[in-house]
Amino acid sequence: KSLVSRSVFVDGMKLWVRCGVYEEERRLGVQLELSVELISSDFIDYQQLHQVILEVAKGEFTYLEEFQDALLDKFRELWNLDSVIIETVKLSVPFQHNFRRVGVS
């Protein structure tokens, strides 16, 4: 184990996830932009990180927080982490809006 902590990240990954309060969002999926930063003194392969994200994204979620919790659980199962930041931006929302971004971090 290294004495140096490093940040491994995926920034601005676009993916479709069956996530939303409305049944249609869970059935059809919504486009998300995901950024993840993991800080650890362990080696983390960002290609493996990418694959883990894609695998978790196959699930169905009512809230963005549930999707983030599923990601966090899987990250903690695989790696010894000092810090995790997950930012999830919903690129399509089912109501009229006048904002640039909406999401959870």
C-alpha positions in Angstrom: 0.0 0.0 0.0 1.3 3.4 -1.0 1.7 6.3 1.4 0.5 8.6 -1.4 -3.2 9.1 -2.0 -4.2 9.7 -5.6 -7.4 10.9 -7.2 -8.8 8.7 -10.0 -11.7 10.1 -11.9 -14.2 9.8 -14.7 -15.5 13.3 -15.7 -18.6 14.0 -17.7 -19.5 10.4 -18.7 -22.9 10.3 -20.5 -25.1 7.3 -20.0 -28.7 6.2 -20.0 -30.1 5.0 -16.7 -33.6 3.8 -15.9 -34.0 6.4 -13.1 -36.9 8.7 -12.2 -40.0 9.2 -10.1 -42.2 8.8 -13.2 -42.7 5.2 -14.5 -41.9 6.4 -18.0 -38.4 7.5 -16.9 -37.8 4.1 -15.3 -39.1 2.3 -18.4 -37.4 4.4 -21.1 -34.4 5.7 -19.2 -33.0 9.2 -18.9 -29.7 10.6 -20.0 -27.3 11.4 -17.2 -23.9 13.0 -17.0 -21.8 11.4 -14.3 -18.6 12.5 -12.8 -16.8 10.3 -10.2 -13.7 11.0 -8.2 -12.2 8.3 -5.9 -9.3 9.2 -3.6 -7.2 6.3 -2.3 -3.7 5.1 -1.6 -4.6 1.9 -3.4 -4.3 1.5 -7.1 -7.6 2.0 -9.0 -7.7 1.2 -12.7 -10.0 3.8 -14.3 -11.0 1.4 -17.0 -12.3 -0.9 -14.3 -14.0 2.1 -12.7 -15.7 2.8 -16.1 -16.9 -0.8 -16.3 -18.2 -0.8 -12.8 -20.2 2.3 -13.5 -21.7 0.7 -16.7 -22.7 -2.4 -14.7 -24.4 -0.5 -11.9 -26.2 1.7 -14.5 -28.0 -1.4 -15.7 -30.2 -1.3 -12.6 -33.5 0.6 -12.1 -33.7 3.5 -9.6 -36.4 5.9 -8.5 -34.0 8.6 -7.3 -30.5 9.8 -8.3 -29.4 9.2 -4.7 -30.3 5.5 -5.0 -28.1 5.3 -8.1 -25.3 7.0 -6.3 -25.7 4.8 -3.3 -25.5 1.7 -5.5 -22.3 3.1 -7.1 -20.8 3.9 -3.7 -21.6 0.4 -2.3 -19.8 -1.2 -5.3 -16.8 1.2 -5.1 -16.4 0.4 -1.3 -16.7 -3.3 -2.0 -13.8 -3.1 -4.6 -11.5 -0.5 -3.2 -10.2 1.0 0.1 -11.3 4.6 -0.4 -10.3 7.8 1.5 -12.9 10.0 -0.3 -15.5 9.7 -2.9 -17.3 12.4 -4.9 -20.2 11.5 -7.2 -21.9 14.1 -9.2 -25.0 13.1 -11.2 -26.6 15.5 -13.6 -30.0 14.7 -15.2 -29.8 16.0 -18.8 -33.5 15.6 -19.5 -36.2 16.5 -16.9 -39.9 15.8 -17.4 -41.0 19.4 -16.7 -40.4 22.9 -18.2 -37.3 24.4 -16.7 -35.1 27.5 -17.0 -31.8 26.2 -15.4 -28.6 24.9 -16.9 -28.2 21.8 -14.8 -30.0 19.8 -12.2 -28.6 16.9 -10.2 -27.1 15.5 -7.0 -23.5 15.6 -5.7 
